[in-house]
């Protein structure tokens, strides 16, 4: 878990299933907020960790990445919180 650098917080805008079967999440923060390709973000709902998001595409105001459920059976939902780090 990264615990350095400024906290970047956003929301999941939408979740889609890619042609290869992977689930992707589009988020409301991007490069202008410091999000970078390869970065691991944390998806949180009601204060609880849901899944990780590995960023694959970054635009200035939004980004997208591959959802990593870490072997758990959980759904990532639109409006879930996305954080660059958790305390």
N, C-alpha and C positions, 0 to 999 in steps of 0.2 A: 504494500500500500504506500503510495507516494504521500509524503506528509510535508512537502516543501513547495515553495512557490505560492503564488496567490490562489485563493480559492475561486474556482470557476463554477458557477451554478447555473443550470438551465433546466429545460423540460424536454421530455420526449414529445416530439410533434406527431410522429406516426411510426408504426411498425409494419414492415412488409416482409413477405417471404420471397427470397431471391430464387432464380431459376435453379440454382444448385442446392436448394433446400435450406440454406442458412437464413436465419432471421436477422433483419437489419433494422436499426432504429435511426431515425432522423431526429436531430436535436436542435434546439433553438439558440445555441451558442456556437461560435466558430472561431476562425483565425483571429479576428479582431479582439476576441476575449482571451487569446492565448492557447486555444485548442490546437493540437498538432497531430499529424498523421502518426499512427503507432501508439498514441497515448491511450492508457487504460483509464476509463472513467467508471464511476460507480452509480448504478441505478438504485434509487431508494424510494420506498413508498411508506408513508406513515411512520417514518423514522427507522424503518427496517430495510436492511440490504436485500435487494431482489436479484440483481445480476450485475455482471461487468459488461462494459461496452468498449470494444477495441476500435478506435477511430481509424477509418480507412479513407475517408474523403473529407476535405475541409474547404469551405468557402469562407468569405469574410464574416458572414452573419449566421451561418449554420454549418452543421457537420453531420456525417453519418458514419455508422460503424457496425461491426458484427457483434451480435449479442452473444455473450458467453455465460451460460447459466451455471457453469461449474458443476455439471452433472445433476443439477436439481431440476425438478419439474415445476417451473414457475412461468407465469405469463408476464411479459413486459407490456405495459399499457400506455396509451397516449396520456400525457400530463404527469407521468411519473417524474420525479425529480432526478436530475443528473448532476453529479458532483465530481470535481477533479480529485478531491480527496475527502476522506472522512476522518473525523477526530475520534 
